Amino acid sequence: MHLLRAHREEPPALRLTRRALLPVTWAAMLLGGWPLSAGTQPATPERIAINDNRITAGTLAGGTLTLRLEAREGKWHPDAETDPGISVFAFGLEGGPLQIPGPLIRVTEGTEVHAFVRNRLAKEPLILHGMSPRTTTASNASDAVSIAPGEVREFRFVAGTPGTYYYWAATSDIPLAQRLRDDSQLSGAFIVEARGRATRDERVFVIGHWTDADTALIQPGSLARTRIVMNGKSWPHTERLAYRIGDRVHMRIVNTGASVHPMHLHGFYFNVDSRGDERSDVVFPPQGSPHMVNTERLAPGRTFSLTWVPTRPGNWLFHCHDTAHISKARPLDGSAPPAGHHVMNHALEMMSGPVIGVSVSGRASANASDARPLRTLRLVARVDTGGTPGEPAFGFALEDGQTTTPAAGPYLPGPTIVLKRGEPVSITVVNQLPEATAIHWHGIELDSYYDGVAGFAGDGKRVAPAIAPAASFEARFTPPRSGTFIYHTHVDEVRQQQAGLNGALLVVDSPAAYDPTHDLVLLVSVPRRDADSGVVNINGSAKPAPFDMKAGDRYRLRFINIHTFRPSMRMRLLRGDTLLSWRAVAKDGMDLPADQATAGPSAIQMGNGETYDFEFIPDAPGDIRLDITNAGGDLLASMPVRVR
């Protein structure tokens, strides 16, 4: 049953107060259950509290959860508590502070939810979504309810299918992803637990987005103030998590913001337990094959849950890999952000946005492979030709014994590093740039100190430094699996990645058997110049040379998205306008289980930081092509393929 009613009555105690014309304090306004009127606000802007989603809202009695929510205006501090705030609308419980994200609703399936929602905004209507049951047979019709200023709406329904959901509101009839300013934080998590499931310690994170720009897209050099937050805070002010080796870490991630967020965990894989949205959730059965990734693309309005078991100590990041989203944000007072490459601590001073720091304690098990012969490489960061102070040109040369690749510039694309599974490697990063840098070995399972986050990665007092000009840093690891990975700068990420500091890292069973004519790297990156941002590079070029294939031969296509601000690109293999067929074989360097390694149309949408491997066998001679488009279908790059 789903019941909704409107209330406009005023408690008698408040009617008497109004007739007596006595001063009304904020506390007195809450007597009798509801504030005096929609337009009455405290003289000082109400300070909005940060909600860590650890306390369930409402009162549970007799199988019914009763809660009273209201929307009010307040002052939000997404950065430090002493920094300038932002006036926004938010949800709070009756008699309690406003919260960002809104109060957590958490019930067991079959629980009756009895909610009262009041709009205390001065003038704006409240268009509320998500206060409804979730069932496998639920209609796709909108459940939006309009609540006028001063009006109260009553909702009564039985919580249905278990999953990760949310409720949200706007002040006009717009989609969730179009909320950018005052109403952008009117969201809260809605969790339905399965009956009989043992209670587990888990964290819920709601991603929000606020900007004073006309679009959610963060453009290079933009003067807009933008904040992308996890549970109401932007890094480095987000909550720090602490676990021990062997803990089973459970998280639910809810994206109620305006942007796509490919969520990346440094140094580990996690299992995706479910994927869903506002109304439905697909929970994968525990007895089924795992969905192991290190980067999960999360579109606006989408949710997912994960399980992760840390096996190595140290400091690790869990963050959005759209590089523009984690770059240093413009201060809320409107002043210019500091210069990007002269700071004391790059992780704390050069990053912001949807980033969570995780500390893992305990002692890791000994690695028997450490006694094996060590392969040594040198990766040299150099200045390339054609750059400017504002748009530098950087690149890498790879030195392996007596061989240097490339022997001279240009240094775009970065050289592909090919390692052997199970073979220990030492890679000395030599910095010949005029500024500091650091290299992250994206997707590689390694010790925290070598992870490449300057000023953060490490354990205890042993924290990795930025690599100063003319200095070097040795990274050591033993890759445990064959797959497609990435190396890229983790200092001043937007600027240095755009300059060219990225490349493919392949781990194979036998480097001697690696055949680049049948094992094709397709690294998609941003051009060095902002003027060329309407296209993308494939292996360092916006107009890649044709690639030759032979009909009947088997090819491995390794797609890597290391673009700095395009988390929704689509890669398609076409003959004319017809999609061909390929077979998925790996995601983020992890081989897919047999039931997921299936053949299908040759199209994939990728988030930044994701890698996908496909097996492709051209069945007939002729011309085909690889097209890369944005989400709207606009062509960004195309690579001709000649099948002979």
Order of alpha helices (4+ residues) and beta strands (2+ residues): beta-alpha-alpha-beta-beta-beta-beta-beta-beta-beta-beta-beta-beta-beta-beta-beta-beta-beta-beta-beta-beta-beta-beta-beta-beta-beta-alpha-alpha-beta-beta-beta-beta-beta-beta-beta-beta-beta-beta-beta-alpha-beta-beta-beta-beta-beta-beta-beta-beta-beta-beta-beta-beta-beta-beta
